[in-house]
Amino acid sequence: MSKEEQELQKAFSEKEKAEKLISNLENLNAQGSLSAGQYTQIKTGYDKTLSDATTAIDQIKSRLTQKIASENTNIELFSHELQSLEVRFKIGELKGDEFQKDQQKLNEKIHKSENIISELQKLVNAKSSLDVGGYLEKSKGLSIGTGSFLAGGKKTALVLIGIIAIIAIIGGFLLISGGPQPQDAVVQYLQHINNGEYSQALSMMVDPTTMQPYSETEQEGSAALMKAMLGAINFRISNITILSSQRINNDEYLITASATSSSSLLGLTNQQTTSGTVTVVKINGQWKLAENIEAMPIIYPSGSAASLPSRSAQSSSPIAPVRPTPVASVSSPSLTLYSPTVNDNSVSINGATSPGANRLTIVRIHWDWGDGTSQDSWFPATHTYSNNGVYSIQGTSYQSDGQTTTQMTQVTISSYVSILESSTMTTLTTFSGSNSLTTNNFYAPSYWELWYTADPKVMGGQGQTSATGSNSAVFPTLSIQVMDGDNPNQVIRTIEPPGGLDITLWRKSEIDPRPWVEKFYEGNKHYYLIVNAQFLNSYAIEIRVPKTS
């Protein structure tokens, strides 16, 4: 199973589990088994998990789409190499065995890219976990708060486990009940939580700023909330272990502990073992936990900047420990635009965007195409222009909190110049395309003309200037070999555009040299053309002969 398939399997499983839990929660609420506060808090956690999983699926599929585009580009390049290989063989540069060997290698590369595209497309088309290996029974999950004891995994089925984690954080897993050693407080505090003795646990806490006990009103309110949340899920704590005790001074210690928590809700069970570090201080001869009781009811998404930090990362001073900050600044989204791909008068732009924080999502990407039109579109975004010209394209990524990031790029639209009509010549045959080719034979009279034009690509270019003054990062070429149809190895003439193909210089000089004309006087015979084209949107070749009266 590929990395992308594993990621999709996990994301679909989390999405489907959240959907099932929401359905069960709605049924339980309809039966009147939950208070309004319980329903709202639990539903908020489930909705967040569902939103995160959906966003993850969209982002994974966006990356897969980019990989498909990359493989399609590889196929185009390999096909171009095949055509060039055929030309080199026909003109005698390569021997038969060399040609076959190189041809086989290129065909194998094309076949490999096609297989990769097929597998990636299956993943892009996936609608559920059944399409990507089946539902994952074990999920990490739905939590609220990280970085401290009992603040469990990433997105589990039970949001209340996260609530418990936050409570354990706030309660600090420790506390004294008069024990002579600060680590004894760990066991007693967690035993209070395990036994449902929430008032006793909260009485072991002090305000980290004032080092004063919390008021009875604060303790009663928090204890009631803990009872409502934890009592419904049969929460238990076991395997309490003191991992280390670090002395800061005689009245302050950093205690690291681990424990196993278990709970059940709606027939689903969860068990996890976690560890964390907390500050314990001695107040009036007793060890107390210096934590913020006011932060306890707040539910934070897993991994967000607002999650409560470990006390070991805070000030070691028992007088003024640093309070956790419930709200943190969030960066604007990142946005990268790749070089545009131009095909005739159509443009395609790929890129990447991501939110400035884990708890946020990208809600849309808005495009201003520079021709008076705009639209919302995910990557890759495409647009077709009505007229030639140089257009400034602006992409804006919108984040779920309203912040935006804008990037700009530029594209040149220049469809090839049509070949003018002639009063004395008529068209015998026409060849056109964008890739190299070898034409069939054609018969020309004693005098004939070859008219040709091309539309070169301009890619990258900004900030890159060639020796000729071009601002393109690629160098388009068009070479036409006129071959003797009666003597296939005989080259009659090799034709290339005088001065090369450089739209930048043509615009600077305000002179467009297209189309070009080559005249032939040694006719009355068969000919064929070998066309070598690179980095062209299109080209056209006309064989013209004199009109007959």
SULNORSUL-V460811 format. One record per residue. NEAR is the number of other ideal C-beta (glycine too) atoms within 12 Angstrom. Layout:
near=NEAR
near=NEAR
This chain:
near=15
near=19
near=16
near=32
near=26
near=19
near=27
near=38
near=33
near=33
near=37
near=35
near=35
near=39
near=36
near=31
near=35
near=37
near=25
near=24
near=37
near=30
near=18
near=25
near=34
near=20
near=17
near=22
near=22
near=12
near=12
near=11
near=17
near=26
near=19
near=12
near=19
near=28
near=27
near=19
near=28
near=40
near=27
near=27
near=40
near=40
near=26
near=37
near=43
near=32
near=31
near=35
near=38
near=24
near=28
near=32
near=34
near=29
near=26
near=31
near=32
near=30
near=29
near=32
near=29
near=28
near=28
near=30
near=30
near=22
near=27
near=25
near=23
near=23
near=25
near=24
near=21
near=27
near=25
near=28
near=25
near=28
near=27
near=31
near=28
near=26
near=31
near=24
near=25
near=28
near=24
near=17
near=19
near=19
near=12
near=14
near=11
near=16
near=23
near=16
near=16
near=24
near=25
near=16
near=18
near=26
near=20
near=16
near=23
near=25
near=18
near=18
near=27
near=21
near=16
near=25
near=25
near=16
near=23
near=31
near=22
near=22
near=34
near=27
near=17
near=27
near=16
near=20
near=29
near=15
near=22
near=34
near=22
near=19
near=22
near=28
near=14
near=19
near=34
near=25
near=36
near=44
near=44
near=49
near=45
near=33
near=32
near=44
near=47
near=49
near=42
near=42
near=30
near=31
near=40
near=38
near=44
near=45
near=46
near=45
near=47
near=51
near=43
near=49
near=48
near=47
near=48
near=48
near=44
near=52
near=52
near=55
near=51
near=50
near=45
near=37
near=26
near=19
near=25
near=13
near=22
near=45
near=32
near=27
near=41
near=45
near=30
near=36
near=46
near=44
near=27
near=35
near=44
near=31
near=19
near=23
near=25
near=35
near=25
near=24
near=42
near=39
near=30
near=44
near=47
near=36
near=26
near=36
near=22
near=19
near=25
near=17
near=22
near=33
near=18
near=14
near=13
near=26
near=28
near=18
near=21
near=34
near=33
near=21
near=33
near=35
near=25
near=27
near=41
near=41
near=25
near=29
near=33
near=25
near=38
near=27
near=41
near=20
near=20
near=33
near=22
near=30
near=23
near=20
near=24
near=21
near=19
near=26
near=17
near=12
near=24
near=33
near=37
near=35
near=44
near=30
near=43
near=27
near=38
near=24
near=42
near=26
near=36
near=20
near=34
near=30
near=15
near=28
near=21
near=39
near=26
near=35
near=22
near=36
near=30
near=41
near=34
near=52
near=48
near=48
near=43
near=29
near=28
near=14
near=13
near=26
near=39
near=43
near=51
near=49
near=46
near=35
near=41
near=25
near=32
near=39
near=27
near=29
near=41
near=39
near=36
near=36
near=25
near=33
near=26
near=28
near=35
near=45
near=32
near=29
near=41
near=29
near=19
near=30
near=21
near=23
near=19
near=31
near=19
near=18
near=33
near=22
near=22
near=35
near=18
near=22
near=16
near=19
near=12
near=21
near=19
near=25
near=32
near=22
near=32
near=20
near=33
near=26
near=27
near=38
near=31
near=41
near=23
near=24
near=25
near=22
near=37
near=30
near=36
near=31
near=36
near=26
near=38
near=27
near=36
near=28
near=29
near=27
near=30
near=32
near=30
near=37
near=24
near=24
near=37
near=26
near=38
near=24
near=33
near=26
near=24
near=13
near=17
near=19
near=21
near=17
near=25
near=28
near=34
near=30
near=37
near=24
near=30
near=21
near=27
near=16
near=14
near=23
near=21
near=25
near=31
near=21
near=38
near=28
near=40
near=30
near=37
near=27
near=28
near=25
near=21
near=15
near=24
near=26
near=27
near=23
near=27
near=22
near=34
near=28
near=42
near=35
near=31
near=35
near=28
near=34
near=24
near=18
near=27
near=17
near=14
near=17
near=9
near=13
near=25
near=21
near=23
near=26
near=24
near=22
near=34
near=28
near=26
near=29
near=28
near=33
near=30
near=29
near=27
near=16
near=20
near=27
near=19
near=31
near=24
near=14
near=20
near=31
near=31
near=39
near=36
near=39
near=33
near=43
near=37
near=38
near=39
near=38
near=31
near=25
near=29
near=21
near=9
near=18
near=17
near=19
near=10
near=18
near=19
near=30
near=24
near=34
near=20
near=25
near=24
near=34
near=24
near=43
near=30
near=38
near=33
near=36
near=31
near=24
near=24
near=15
near=14
near=20
near=17
near=20
near=23
near=29
near=21
near=18
near=29
near=23
near=33
near=14
near=18
near=27
near=39
near=36
near=43
near=28
near=25
near=28
near=20
near=15
near=14
near=8
near=12
near=25
near=21
near=30
near=27
near=30
near=24
near=26
near=22
near=27
near=15
near=17
near=26
near=16
near=23
near=23
near=37
near=34
near=42
near=38
near=38
near=33
near=38
near=29
near=35
near=39
near=37
near=32
near=43
near=33
near=41
near=32
near=37
near=33
near=28
near=21
near=16
near=9
near=5
